[in-house]
């Protein structure tokens, strides 16, 4: 998962949890049953876990470009002071 994918995963998690909590609260309030609130919120938590925890391909759209090994072998960054 790349850095933008991690940000997307976190954003999805927050939105799913907040929306499911709000919907669950409304349903629980209308039915006067806290257990229904908990069930709706738990369903949202399960959906967010399925969407956000695995490394899905849409989280890997911006791969990180690492430094080539050849640049390190040339001596760049070995602490040599120019002067």
N, C-alpha and C positions, 0 to 999 in steps of 0.2 A: 504494500500500500504506500503510495507516495504522499507527500505533504499535503497537497490539495485534496487528495482522497481522504486523508485523515480529517481534514476540516469539514469536508462534505459529510463524512460519517458522523461526526460530532453534531453537526447542524441537523441532520436527519433524526438523530437520537433525541435531541432537545424538542424538536417540533412534534415528533410522534408522542413523546411522553406528555408534553403540555396539552396537546389536543385530546389525547385519550383521557387525561385527567379531567379536563374541562367537560368533555362529553359524559364521562362517567359521573361527575358531580351532578350534572343536570339530570341525567337519568335517575340517579339515586335520590335526588331531591324530589323529582316528580313522583316517583314510586314510594318515597319515604322508606328506602331500604339501603343501608350502607353497604351491604354485601354486594349489591349490584354495582355500586360505585367501584368497589374493589375488583370485581370481575372484569369490568370494562378497562380499568387501569392496568390490570394484569395482562389482559389481551394486548393492549398497546405495548406493554413492556416486552412481551413475547415477540411481537412483530418487530420491534426495534432491535431486539437481540438477533433475530434471524437476518435482518437487513444490515446491521452495522458491525457485527462481530466477524463474520467470515470475510475473507479477502476477495470480494467480488471483482470481476473485470472492470466494471465502471469506476472503481476506485483507483485504477492504475492507468489513467489516461495521460498523466504527466510524469513520466519516469525521471528519476534523478540522474543527472550526468556526472559520473565520477571522474576524477583525475586519472589520466592514462598512466600506466606504469612506466612508459618510456620517459615521461617528464621527470619522474622521481629518480630514475637511473642516471639522468644527466647531471645530477648534483644540485638541482634547484631545491632550495629549502633545507639544506644540510647545516645551516648555521654559519655559513661563510659571510664575513663582513667585507663589503667593498669599501675601499677607502683611500 
